Amino acid sequence: MLRTVQALALCLVAASVAPPAAAQVLDTVYRGTMICGDLPFGTGKNREAIEVTIMGGTVNFKHVVRLSNSVADANAEQGSGTLDGAKLELQGAWKGSVYEYKATYGGTFVRRSAELKGTQTWTDGNKSYSRNCAGSIKRNFKPLLPKKPAA
């Protein structure tokens, strides 16, 4: 009898395990980092901040650009994107005095974060270089988000 009760309890616990939580894409700022591969004129892999803002269906982002180990460029990569359910697509560009690039990143939200992957295509005069990037963004817990004004 005890084994039957234990087996039944185990079955109930197993049945009550919920499936993975759905993405909760909210209108707010998502922050994280992107790690991008090396460039011939760079100083190795770069790990830089990215900030994605989603408000009213509009998606915009900023990504820090650093060409050396010391100072970030005054101009950040900027771009826009689309959100289709939990799927996020970003397109951006950056232009410096010598180099410039266009970038595409994409990912899917799970709960309150998204893993991003993409490519930057750099140009230097007549030469073109591509590098892969990957990273993640995450929003604050819902109770810590700024309160929306009452309607």
Secondary structure as UniProt FT lines:
FT   HELIX           2..16
FT   STRAND          28..36
FT   TURN            40..41
FT   STRAND          46..55
FT   TURN            56..57
FT   STRAND          58..63
FT   STRAND          77..84
FT   TURN            85..86
FT   STRAND          87..95
FT   STRAND          100..110
FT   TURN            111..112
FT   STRAND          113..124
FT   TURN            125..126
FT   STRAND          127..138
FT   HELIX           142..144
//
